[in-house]
Amino acid sequence: MKSDLTIFDRMESEVRGYIRSFPVVFKRAQGSVLTDEADKEYIDFFSGAGTLNYGHNNPVFKQSLIDYLNSDGVVHGLDMATTAKKAFLETVDELLLKPRNMEYVLQFTGPTGTNAVEAALKVARQVKQRQNVIAFTHGFHGVSGGSLAVTANSKFRDAAGVALSNVTFVPYDGYFGADVDTMTWLERMLEDNSSGMDLPAAVIVETVQGEGGVNVASNRWLKKLAALCRQFDMLLIVDDIQVGCGRTGNFFSFEEAGIQPDIITLSKSLSGYGLPMSLVLIRPELDIWQPGAHSGTFRGNNMAFVTATQALRTYWADDQLANDTKRKGELVSQRLQAMARNYPAAGLRVRGRGLIQGLSSTSHPQVAGLISAKAFEHGLIIETSGARDEVLKLLPALTTTDEQLLQGLDIIERSLEEVLIEEGIKTRILKFGGAGR
């Protein structure tokens, strides 16, 4: 049965996006499964664009939220002190900061990731009393004014309606290929007084560019970037909004590189339950905000504090989830690598860390979108990313079972085979060495 989307078409703005990729009405969600009005089930490899790292309606979080609401706990608190916020602060200190020898103050901003990025950029510019910020090719940081200025994709930038300035874009790791060290290029630009680059206040970077096409920065590259920030008196902002909260394995995506940013932005899966919440972690000596200088009505979502606290206590008191995410990431990567080998005519490439993985084709960029659409027909929700939507981006919940991962990967391979046949691209290499169809 086809879903009736008439009311959405009639009343919603044309700006809506994901409903076009997944044109059904969903009514229920549990774990890694979504169910539509016709009771068809879909395995979720999208996870709310990385917002549901612990799955839909995680029962542990749900019960803690129900208990809090039944106690008439404060729901909306602006930036006032509440028991829910107190518990969250204590938990962050106990489970995230102290074990990692990290010292940050926490700024609660408006409810979504772009609000955190705006605050991070503002405080960095205040601290250094400089306007310019370095951002990277293919980076995505949000679509409000300041965050859009440091976002690279023209699709988003063209919608701004105003000039987007005070940002210098430089090449991300691998932008010119594996043999070119773009940090050497950046170092030369910074040390040359005639390069034309105004000395930046800060650098903002994603360790894995999610929307940009699952581009992964090496630990060596990140270490050198951190060193350049120290050398040239720039603040390092790591945008961990999509790939933090355990997506790459460790809670913070930059941990493996052994760096400690000056400022960190978090959102998406921070609440654990899909509730709006965003956060900026700032080294204490950089916290020069005046009271009320950056505000927002919904920066005190106490329901999100409750579920975020429960998420940290349930999943981050030890290394079990981190290790399991890395193991599952390797399982997914190996399976995608096998697809790339088995379908060489498609020109497929695999990249990613942990449970953010990408399957891309520059020679046949349309394939990713076609696979996504075909997979949806077969009961899998998966999206694309990259400058030309040429990357099939896998974002399963960290709690997805191995069985569900394998089922989803089977659907991807089936969809890939069908798309390549329909597109007239030579398909699978047979095991005995025969030609593909």
Secondary structure, 3 states (H helix, E strand, C coil): CCCCCHHHHHHCCCCCCHHHHCCCCEEEEEECEEEECCCCEEEECCHHHHCCCCCECCHHHHHHHHHHHHCCCCCECCCCCCHHHHHHHHHHHHHHHHHHCCCCEEEECCCCHHHHHHHHHHHHHHHHCCCCEEEECCCCCCCCHHHHHCCCCHHHHCCCCCCCCCEEEECCCCCCCCCCCHHHHHHHHHHCCCCCCCCCCEEEECCEECCCCCEECCHHHHHHHHHHHHHCCCEEEEECCCCCCCCCCCCCCCHHHCCCCCEEEECHHHCCCCCCCCEEEECHHHCCCCCCCCCCCCCCEHHHHHHHHHHHHHHCCCCHHHHHHHHHHHHHHHHHHHHHHHCHHHCEEEEEECCEEEEEECCCCHHHHHHHHHHHHCCEECEEECCCCCEEEECCCCCCCHHHHHHHHHHHHHHHHHHHHHCCCCCCCCCCCCCCC
